[in-house]
Amino acid sequence: MNKDGDNMELNTIDFHCFSGTGNTLLVVQKMKEVFERNNVKVNIYSLEKANQKNINVNHAIGLGFPVAEQGTYPFVWDFIKSLPKAEGTPIFMVDTLMVYSGGIVGPVKRIMKNKGYTPIGAKEIPMPNNLFPRRIIQDKKERKIQKGLVKAEQFANESLEEESV
Ligand SMILES: Cc1cc2nc3c(=O)[nH]c(=O)nc-3n(C[C@H](O)[C@H](O)[C@H](O)COP(=O)(O)O)c2cc1C
């Protein structure tokens, strides 16, 4: 229910994501699996296409993107900043990274709150570097992916436990 008393389709999540080397996409697909197992419909949209037609504040919104230069790519920030105002729409974000991000979770939460969304969760998930694969032992890379996917599954379950989704 939004502030005007209209019903929102909280059983649908529109997941807007970008993935440069595939890590974020793996995480988003794992989360989609968990949501759908729990009868929540998930639409995945390409965040880089930033098609405003795909933004529906009557659906819960997920954002998925990679960390770059301790923040994220300018077009990802542009997308987040260009989201329309909302009346309590639940929103969550997940990013993937190698080790460290500076300021993402706090600033994204602030932007969402100022726009009228209800932030229900934020998670940063370490994944391997796919750009220099020869430097990484394959087994080690696979283990890091599996650990990341377990975290994605846990985060999806935590998001489902929030009353608002
Ligand atoms: C240009 C560039 C900058 C990056 N900067 C960071 C960084 O500051 N901190 C970090 O932990 N990882 C950094 N990474 C690693 C990525 O965030 C990480 O590999 C992520 O999982 C990639 O996701 P994707 O495969 O969905 O693109 C960077 C990667 C690239 C390509």
The ligand as a Tripos MOL2 file, in Angstrom:
@<TRIPOS>MOLECULE
LIG
   31    33     1     0     0
SMALL
NO_CHARGES

@<TRIPOS>ATOM
      1 C1         37.3290   -0.2780  -14.3140 C.3       1 LIG1
      2 C2         37.1910   -1.1440  -13.0780 C.ar      1 LIG1
      3 C3         37.3460   -0.5760  -11.8330 C.ar      1 LIG1
      4 C4         37.2060   -1.3730  -10.6710 C.ar      1 LIG1
      5 N1         37.3400   -0.7940   -9.4450 N.ar      1 LIG1
      6 C5         37.1800   -1.5420   -8.3150 C.ar      1 LIG1
      7 C6         37.3000   -0.9450   -7.0120 C.ar      1 LIG1
      8 O1         37.5210    0.2500   -6.8440 O.2       1 LIG1
      9 N2         37.1430   -1.7480   -5.9340 N.ar      1 LIG1
     10 C7         36.9030   -3.0950   -6.0430 C.ar      1 LIG1
     11 O2         36.8070   -3.7710   -5.0140 O.2       1 LIG1
     12 N3         36.7520   -3.6930   -7.2670 N.ar      1 LIG1
     13 C8         36.8880   -2.9440   -8.3960 C.ar      1 LIG1
     14 N4         36.7590   -3.5180   -9.6390 N.ar      1 LIG1
     15 C9         36.3810   -4.9440   -9.7180 C.3       1 LIG1
     16 C10        34.8890   -5.1050  -10.0430 C.3       1 LIG1
     17 O3         34.0830   -4.3090   -9.1940 O.3       1 LIG1
     18 C11        34.4640   -6.5520   -9.8610 C.3       1 LIG1
     19 O4         35.2630   -7.4030  -10.6330 O.3       1 LIG1
     20 C12        32.9910   -6.7220  -10.1990 C.3       1 LIG1
     21 O5         32.5520   -7.9620   -9.7010 O.3       1 LIG1
     22 C13        32.7500   -6.6770  -11.6940 C.3       1 LIG1
     23 O6         31.3840   -6.9030  -11.9250 O.3       1 LIG1
     24 P1         30.8010   -7.2300  -13.3480 P.3       1 LIG1
     25 O7         31.4470   -8.5180  -13.7830 O.co2     1 LIG1
     26 O8         29.3470   -7.3740  -13.1470 O.co2     1 LIG1
     27 O9         31.1890   -6.0800  -14.2290 O.co2     1 LIG1
     28 C14        36.9100   -2.7590  -10.7940 C.ar      1 LIG1
     29 C15        36.7620   -3.3120  -12.0760 C.ar      1 LIG1
     30 C16        36.8960   -2.5250  -13.2000 C.ar      1 LIG1
     31 C17        36.7250   -3.1390  -14.5400 C.3       1 LIG1
@<TRIPOS>BOND
     1     1     2 1
     2     2     3 ar
     3     2    30 ar
     4     3     4 ar
     5     4     5 ar
     6     4    28 ar
     7     5     6 ar
     8     6     7 ar
     9     6    13 1
    10     7     8 2
    11     7     9 ar
    12     9    10 ar
    13    10    11 2
    14    10    12 ar
    15    12    13 ar
    16    13    14 ar
    17    14    15 1
    18    14    28 ar
    19    15    16 1
    20    16    17 1
    21    16    18 1
    22    18    19 1
    23    18    20 1
    24    20    21 1
    25    20    22 1
    26    22    23 1
    27    23    24 1
    28    24    25 2
    29    24    26 1
    30    24    27 1
    31    28    29 ar
    32    29    30 ar
    33    30    31 1
@<TRIPOS>SUBSTRUCTURE
     1 LIG1         1 GROUP 0 **** ****
